[in-house]
Amino acid sequence: MNELHADDAAEALAEVQRRQQQVIDQATVPGWYWWSAGALMLACAAGGTAMGLGGPVLMRMLRRIMLGNRAGSAR
């Protein structure tokens, strides 16, 4: 039969480890990705906060403009 010697087994294990490391290196997400994802999350949170705080003011302004543009209203 096919008999493996200690040297052959060690070489096969080393090859498996090399290939595993290749897969890990290719699948690793680059560091810049996490920084950009975090920055976008902060930007979205800031935008949401700004709309939450500024939304009522914006709605009052739009209501005033829209009601002022109704047919028959004094200009």
C-alpha positions as CSV (number, residue, x, y, z in Angstrom):
1,M,0.0,0.0,0.0
2,N,0.9,3.6,0.1
3,E,3.0,4.1,3.2
4,L,3.8,7.6,4.5
5,H,7.0,8.3,6.2
6,A,7.5,11.0,8.9
7,D,9.3,13.3,6.4
8,D,6.5,13.0,3.8
9,A,3.9,13.7,6.5
10,A,5.8,16.7,7.8
11,E,6.1,18.1,4.2
12,A,2.4,17.5,3.6
13,L,1.4,19.3,6.8
14,A,3.7,22.2,5.9
15,E,2.0,22.5,2.5
16,V,-1.4,22.5,4.2
17,Q,-0.3,25.3,6.5
18,R,1.1,27.3,3.5
19,R,-2.2,27.0,1.7
20,Q,-4.2,27.9,4.8
21,Q,-2.1,31.1,5.2
22,Q,-2.7,32.0,1.5
23,V,-6.4,31.8,2.0
24,I,-6.2,33.8,5.2
25,D,-4.1,36.5,3.5
26,Q,-6.6,36.8,0.6
27,A,-9.7,36.8,2.8
28,T,-8.5,39.4,5.3
29,V,-10.3,42.7,5.1
30,P,-7.9,45.6,4.7
31,G,-7.5,48.0,7.6
32,W,-8.7,51.1,5.6
33,Y,-12.1,49.4,5.2
34,W,-12.8,49.5,8.9
35,W,-11.8,53.2,9.1
36,S,-14.0,54.2,6.2
37,A,-16.9,52.1,7.5
38,G,-16.6,53.8,10.9
39,A,-16.4,57.3,9.3
40,L,-19.5,56.6,7.3
41,M,-21.4,55.4,10.4
42,L,-20.5,58.6,12.2
43,A,-21.5,60.7,9.2
44,C,-24.9,58.9,9.0
45,A,-25.4,59.4,12.8
46,A,-24.5,63.1,12.5
47,G,-26.9,63.5,9.6
48,G,-29.7,61.8,11.4
49,T,-29.1,63.9,14.5
50,A,-29.1,67.1,12.4
51,M,-32.3,66.1,10.7
52,G,-33.8,65.2,14.1
53,L,-33.0,68.6,15.5
54,G,-33.4,70.6,12.3
55,G,-36.4,68.7,10.9
56,P,-39.1,70.6,12.7
57,V,-37.5,73.9,11.7
58,L,-37.3,72.8,8.1
59,M,-40.9,71.7,8.2
60,R,-42.1,75.0,9.5
61,M,-40.2,76.9,6.8
62,L,-41.7,74.6,4.1
63,R,-45.2,74.9,5.5
64,R,-44.9,78.7,5.5
65,I,-43.7,78.6,1.9
66,M,-46.3,76.2,0.7
67,L,-49.2,77.9,2.5
68,G,-48.0,81.2,1.1
69,N,-48.1,79.9,-2.5
70,R,-51.7,78.7,-2.3
71,A,-54.1,80.0,-4.9
72,G,-55.9,83.1,-3.7
73,S,-53.4,83.9,-1.0
74,A,-52.0,87.4,-0.8
75,R,-48.5,87.7,-2.3
